[in-house]
């Protein structure tokens, strides 16, 4: 499964990049980004669990895992 950020939905709350540091980083203007080495890649094990947890906790629904 892969993860991406719907940037138009992101509210820059920081929950994902402050809590799930193995998957996300703070991008321009506080908008979350998937770490460069994970973009477009299938996540497994703990990274996948982090991405799913982040998606569940994102108040804006901006994190998509599929």
DSSP file (Angstrom, degrees, kcal/mol; ACC not computed):
  #  RESIDUE AA STRUCTURE BP1 BP2  ACC     N-H-->O    O-->H-N    N-H-->O    O-->H-N    TCO  KAPPA ALPHA  PHI   PSI    X-CA   Y-CA   Z-CA
    1    1 A X              0   0    0      0, 0.0    42,-3.6     0, 0.0     2,-0.3   0.000 360.0 360.0 360.0 147.8    0.0    0.0    0.0
    2    2 A X        -     0   0    0     40,-0.2    64,-2.5    38,-0.1     2,-0.4  -0.778 360.0-145.5-114.9 158.7    1.1    3.5   -0.8
    3    3 A X  E     +A   65   0A   0     38,-0.4    37,-0.5    -2,-0.3     2,-0.3  -0.957  20.5 165.8-124.4 141.9    0.6    6.8    1.1
    4    4 A X  E     -A   64   0A   0     60,-2.2    60,-2.9    -2,-0.4     2,-0.5  -0.981  30.3-120.1-148.6 164.3    0.1   10.3   -0.3
    5    5 A X  E     -A   63   0A   0     -2,-0.3     2,-1.4    58,-0.2    58,-0.2  -0.890  11.9-141.4-107.1 128.7   -1.0   13.7    1.0
    6    6 A X    >>  -     0   0    0     56,-3.5     3,-2.1    -2,-0.5     4,-1.2  -0.754  23.5-166.8 -82.7  93.4   -4.0   15.5   -0.6
    7    7 A X  T 34 S+     0   0    0     -2,-1.4    -1,-0.2     1,-0.3    25,-0.1   0.771  80.2  60.8 -61.5 -28.6   -2.2   18.9   -0.2
    8    8 A X  T 34 S+     0   0    0      1,-0.2    -1,-0.3    -3,-0.1    -2,-0.1   0.684 109.9  43.7 -72.4 -15.0   -5.4   20.9   -0.9
    9    9 A X  T <4 S+     0   0    0     -3,-2.1    -2,-0.2    53,-0.1    -1,-0.2   0.667  87.2 109.1 -97.5 -21.6   -6.9   19.3    2.2
   10   10 A X     <  -     0   0    0     -4,-1.2    21,-0.1    52,-0.2    -5,-0.0  -0.335  46.5-169.2 -63.4 131.5   -3.9   19.6    4.5
   11   11 A X        -     0   0    0     -2,-0.1    -1,-0.1    19,-0.1    20,-0.1   0.287  40.5-117.2-104.0   7.9   -4.4   22.2    7.2
   12   12 A X        +     0   0    0      1,-0.1    19,-0.1    18,-0.1    -2,-0.1   0.809  64.6 145.8  62.3  33.0   -0.8   22.3    8.4
   13   13 A X        -     0   0    0      1,-0.1    -1,-0.1    19,-0.0    18,-0.1   0.799  51.0-139.7 -71.7 -26.9   -1.7   21.0   11.9
   14   14 A X     >  +     0   0    0     16,-0.2     4,-2.0     4,-0.0     5,-0.3   0.405  62.5 126.1  88.1  -2.5    1.5   19.0   12.1
   15   15 A X  H  > S+     0   0    0      1,-0.2     4,-1.9     2,-0.2     5,-0.5   0.919  75.4  46.1 -55.6 -45.5    0.2   15.9   13.7
   16   16 A X  H  > S+     0   0    0      1,-0.2     4,-2.6     2,-0.2     8,-0.3   0.951 117.3  38.9 -67.9 -50.1    1.6   13.6   11.0
   17   17 A X  H  4 S+     0   0    0      1,-0.2    -1,-0.2     2,-0.2     9,-0.2   0.682 119.9  47.2 -79.5 -14.0    5.1   15.0   10.7
   18   18 A X  H  < S+     0   0    0     -4,-2.0     3,-0.2     7,-0.1    -1,-0.2   0.768 126.4  26.6 -88.8 -29.1    5.5   15.6   14.4
   19   19 A X  H  < S+     0   0    0     -4,-1.9     2,-0.7    -5,-0.3    -3,-0.2   0.818 124.2  43.7-101.3 -39.9    4.1   12.1   15.5
   20   20 A X    >X  +     0   0    0     -4,-2.6     4,-2.1    -5,-0.5     3,-1.7  -0.543  66.0 159.6-110.8  65.6    4.9    9.8   12.5
   21   21 A X  T 34  +     0   0    0     -2,-0.7    -1,-0.2     1,-0.3    -4,-0.1   0.605  64.5  65.3 -69.0 -15.1    8.4   11.0   11.8
   22   22 A X  T 34 S+     0   0    0     -3,-0.1    -1,-0.3     1,-0.1     3,-0.1   0.647 116.6  25.7 -81.0 -13.7    9.4    7.8    9.9
   23   23 A X  T <4 S+     0   0    0     -3,-1.7    12,-2.9    -7,-0.2     2,-0.3   0.716 117.8  47.5-117.2 -35.5    6.9    8.6    7.1
   24   24 A X  E  <  -B   34   0B   0     -4,-2.1     2,-0.3    -8,-0.3    10,-0.2  -0.805  50.5-172.9-120.6 153.9    6.3   12.3    7.0
   25   25 A X  E     -B   33   0B   0      8,-2.6     8,-2.3    -2,-0.3     2,-0.5  -0.934  36.8 -99.8-133.8 159.3    8.2   15.6    7.0
   26   26 A X  E     -B   32   0B   0     -2,-0.3     6,-0.2     6,-0.2     5,-0.1  -0.698  45.5-172.1 -80.3 125.8    7.1   19.2    7.2
   27   27 A X    >   -     0   0    0      4,-2.4     3,-1.7    -2,-0.5     5,-0.1  -0.149  41.7 -32.2-100.5-160.9    7.1   20.8    3.7
   28   28 A X  G >  S+     0   0    0      1,-0.3     3,-2.1     2,-0.2    -1,-0.3  -0.267 129.1   1.6 -57.9 138.0    6.7   24.3    2.5
   29   29 A X  G 3  S-     0   0    0      1,-0.3    -1,-0.3    -3,-0.1     3,-0.1   0.730 130.1 -64.6  55.3  26.4    4.4   26.5    4.6
   30   30 A X  G <  S+     0   0    0     -3,-1.7     2,-0.3     1,-0.3    -1,-0.3   0.463  92.6 147.2  81.4   0.5    3.9   23.6    7.0
   31   31 A X    <   -     0   0    0     -3,-2.1    -4,-2.4    -5,-0.1    -1,-0.3  -0.549  51.0-115.8 -72.2 131.4    2.1   21.4    4.5
   32   32 A X  E     -B   26   0B   0     -2,-0.3     2,-0.3    -6,-0.2    -6,-0.2  -0.303  33.4-172.0 -68.5 149.8    2.9   17.7    5.2
   33   33 A X  E     -B   25   0B   0     -8,-2.3    -8,-2.6    -6,-0.1     2,-0.3  -0.987  28.4-112.0-138.9 149.6    4.9   15.6    2.7
   34   34 A X  E     -B   24   0B   0     -2,-0.3   -10,-0.2   -10,-0.2     5,-0.1  -0.616  53.2 -93.0 -73.8 139.6    5.8   12.0    2.5
   35   35 A X    >>  -     0   0    0    -12,-2.9     3,-2.1    -2,-0.3     4,-1.0  -0.246  35.2-117.9 -54.9 142.0    9.5   11.5    2.9
   36   36 A X  G >4 S+     0   0    0      1,-0.3     3,-0.6     2,-0.2    -1,-0.1   0.851 112.1  54.7 -53.2 -41.7   11.3   11.5   -0.4
   37   37 A X  G 34 S+     0   0    0      1,-0.2    -1,-0.3     3,-0.0    -2,-0.1   0.574 112.5  44.6 -73.9  -6.4   12.6    7.9   -0.1
   38   38 A X  G X4 S+     0   0    0     -3,-2.1     3,-2.1   -15,-0.1   -35,-0.3   0.531  79.8 122.3-110.5 -10.7    9.0    6.6    0.5
   39   39 A X  T << S-     0   0    0     -4,-1.0     3,-0.1    -3,-0.6   -35,-0.1  -0.325  89.2  -1.4 -59.2 126.3    7.2    8.5   -2.2
   40   40 A X  T 3  S+     0   0    0    -37,-0.5     2,-0.3     1,-0.2    -1,-0.3   0.514 106.2 121.9  75.1   5.2    5.4    6.2   -4.6
   41   41 A X  S <  S-     0   0    0     -3,-2.1     2,-0.4   -38,-0.1   -38,-0.4  -0.729  70.3-107.5-103.3 151.0    6.7    3.1   -2.8
   42   42 A X        -     0   0    0     -2,-0.3     2,-0.3   -40,-0.1   -40,-0.2  -0.615  36.9-141.2 -72.1 125.4    4.8    0.3   -1.2
   43   43 A X        -     0   0    0    -42,-3.6     2,-0.3    -2,-0.4    -1,-0.0  -0.659  20.6-170.9 -89.7 146.2    5.0    0.6    2.5
   44   44 A X    >>  -     0   0    0     -2,-0.3     3,-1.3     4,-0.0     4,-0.9  -0.914  42.5 -19.9-132.9 159.8    5.4   -2.5    4.7
   45   45 A X  H 3> S+     0   0    0     -2,-0.3     4,-2.2     1,-0.3     5,-0.2  -0.109 126.6   5.5  50.6-124.1    5.3   -3.4    8.4
   46   46 A X  H 3> S+     0   0    0      1,-0.2     4,-2.3     2,-0.2    -1,-0.3   0.829 131.3  54.3 -66.2 -33.4    5.9   -0.6   10.8
   47   47 A X  H <> S+     0   0    0     -3,-1.3     4,-2.3     2,-0.2    -1,-0.2   0.910 109.6  47.8 -66.7 -40.5    5.9    2.1    8.1
   48   48 A X  H  X S+     0   0    0     -4,-0.9     4,-2.5     2,-0.2    -2,-0.2   0.911 110.7  51.7 -64.7 -42.2    2.5    1.0    6.8
   49   49 A X  H  X S+     0   0    0     -4,-2.2     4,-2.5     1,-0.2    -2,-0.2   0.903 110.1  49.5 -61.0 -41.3    1.2    1.0   10.4
   50   50 A X  H  X S+     0   0    0     -4,-2.3     4,-2.7     2,-0.2    -2,-0.2   0.927 110.7  49.5 -63.2 -44.8    2.4    4.5   10.9
   51   51 A X  H  X S+     0   0    0     -4,-2.3     4,-2.2     2,-0.2    -2,-0.2   0.909 112.3  47.6 -62.3 -42.7    0.8    5.7    7.6
   52   52 A X  H  X S+     0   0    0     -4,-2.5     4,-2.2     2,-0.2    -1,-0.2   0.919 112.3  49.3 -65.2 -43.8   -2.5    4.1    8.5
   53   53 A X  H  X S+     0   0    0     -4,-2.5     4,-1.9     1,-0.2    -2,-0.2   0.911 110.7  50.7 -61.1 -42.3   -2.4    5.6   12.0
   54   54 A X  H  X S+     0   0    0     -4,-2.7     4,-1.6     1,-0.2    -1,-0.2   0.909 109.3  50.7 -62.5 -41.8   -1.6    9.0   10.6
   55   55 A X  H  < S+     0   0    0     -4,-2.2    -1,-0.2     1,-0.2     8,-0.2   0.896 110.7  49.2 -62.8 -39.6   -4.5    8.8    8.2
   56   56 A X  H  < S+     0   0    0     -4,-2.2    -1,-0.2     1,-0.2    -2,-0.2   0.837 116.0  42.8 -67.9 -32.6   -6.9    7.8   11.0
   57   57 A X  H  < S+     0   0    0     -4,-1.9     2,-0.4    -5,-0.2    -1,-0.2   0.624  83.2 111.6 -90.0 -14.6   -5.7   10.8   13.1
   58   58 A X    ><  -     0   0    0     -4,-1.6     3,-0.8     1,-0.2     5,-0.1  -0.465  54.8-157.5 -66.0 115.6   -5.6   13.4   10.4
   59   59 A X  T 3  S+     0   0    0     -2,-0.4    -1,-0.2     1,-0.2    -4,-0.0   0.726  91.5  47.3 -67.9 -20.4   -8.4   15.9   11.2
   60   60 A X  T 3  S-     0   0    0     -3,-0.0    -1,-0.2     0, 0.0    -2,-0.1   0.551 104.1-125.4 -96.9  -9.0   -8.5   17.1    7.6
   61   61 A X    <   +     0   0    0     -3,-0.8    -2,-0.1    -6,-0.1   -51,-0.1   0.810  66.8 136.5  69.3  28.3   -8.6   13.6    6.0
   62   62 A X        +     0   0    0    -53,-0.2   -56,-3.5   -57,-0.1     2,-0.6   0.603  43.1  83.6 -86.2 -11.8   -5.6   14.7    3.9
   63   63 A X  E     -A    5   0A   0    -58,-0.2     2,-0.5    -8,-0.2   -58,-0.2  -0.828  59.9-170.0 -99.3 124.9   -3.6   11.4    4.2
   64   64 A X  E     -A    4   0A   0    -60,-2.9   -60,-2.2    -2,-0.6     2,-0.5  -0.955   6.9-173.9-118.7 127.2   -4.6    8.7    1.8
   65   65 A X  E      A    3   0A   0     -2,-0.5   -62,-0.2   -62,-0.2    -2,-0.0  -0.979 360.0 360.0-120.5 119.3   -3.3    5.1    2.1
   66   66 A X              0   0    0    -64,-2.5   -63,-0.2    -2,-0.5    -1,-0.1   0.319 360.0 360.0-157.6 360.0   -4.2    2.7   -0.6
